[in-house]
Amino acid sequence: MNSLSRQFSEHIKSSDYLASKAIIFIDSRVSRCDYLVQQATPEARVFVLGLLADGVNAITHTLNSSACQAVTLVCLGAPGCLYLG
């Protein structure tokens, strides 16, 4: 298990991340998670939610301190259910 899977990690693709208009949350259980982080647009702020993270809490905390206009969730799930962190 890599460090991304153990806890909530932040990957910032943009040097001006505080003004990011887009935020991407990726659950660490998603196949090729590291690849998705690398392929994110430079303007996006990317967060990886690890297995030990409270995904909803991490997302709430992040969104409360940002002025983003777009949020993308990349995670596993089932009908009516998302697995985040």
C-alpha positions in Angstrom: 0.0 0.0 0.0 1.5 3.4 -1.0 1.4 6.5 1.1 -1.6 7.8 -0.9 -3.7 4.9 0.4 -2.9 5.6 4.1 -4.2 9.1 4.6 -5.6 12.2 3.0 -3.0 13.6 0.6 -2.9 16.8 -1.3 -1.4 17.2 -4.8 -1.2 20.7 -6.1 -0.8 20.9 -9.8 -0.9 24.7 -10.1 1.5 27.2 -8.6 -1.5 29.5 -8.0 -3.5 26.8 -6.3 -5.4 29.1 -3.9 -7.2 30.7 -6.9 -8.0 27.3 -8.5 -11.4 27.3 -10.1 -11.5 23.5 -10.2 -10.9 20.9 -7.5 -10.6 17.2 -8.2 -11.0 14.6 -5.4 -9.7 11.1 -6.2 -10.2 8.1 -4.0 -7.0 6.2 -3.6 -8.7 2.9 -4.3 -9.4 4.0 -7.9 -7.3 2.0 -10.4 -4.2 4.0 -11.6 -4.9 6.8 -9.1 -1.3 8.1 -9.5 -1.8 8.3 -13.3 -5.0 10.3 -12.9 -3.2 12.8 -10.6 -0.5 13.3 -13.2 -3.0 13.8 -16.0 -5.1 16.4 -14.3 -5.1 19.8 -15.9 -2.5 22.2 -14.4 -5.2 24.6 -13.3 -6.9 22.1 -11.1 -6.2 21.5 -7.4 -6.0 17.7 -6.9 -6.7 15.8 -3.7 -6.3 12.1 -3.1 -8.5 10.7 -0.4 -6.8 7.8 1.4 -8.4 4.8 3.1 -8.0 6.3 6.6 -9.5 9.7 5.6 -13.0 10.8 6.3 -13.7 11.7 2.7 -16.8 13.8 3.3 -15.1 15.8 6.0 -12.0 16.4 3.9 -14.2 17.5 1.0 -16.3 19.8 3.2 -13.2 21.4 4.8 -11.6 22.0 1.4 -14.7 23.5 -0.2 -15.3 25.7 2.8 -11.9 27.4 2.2 -12.1 27.7 -1.6 -13.8 29.7 -4.2 -13.9 26.9 -6.8 -16.4 26.8 -9.6 -16.1 23.1 -10.4 -15.8 20.0 -8.3 -15.0 16.5 -9.7 -15.2 13.3 -7.7 -13.4 10.2 -9.0 -14.3 7.2 -6.9 -15.8 3.7 -6.8 -19.3 3.1 -5.8 -22.6 1.3 -6.4 -26.1 2.6 -7.2 -26.9 5.3 -4.7 -23.5 4.9 -2.9 -20.0 6.5 -3.3 -16.9 5.3 -1.6 -14.7 8.2 -0.6 -11.7 7.7 1.6 
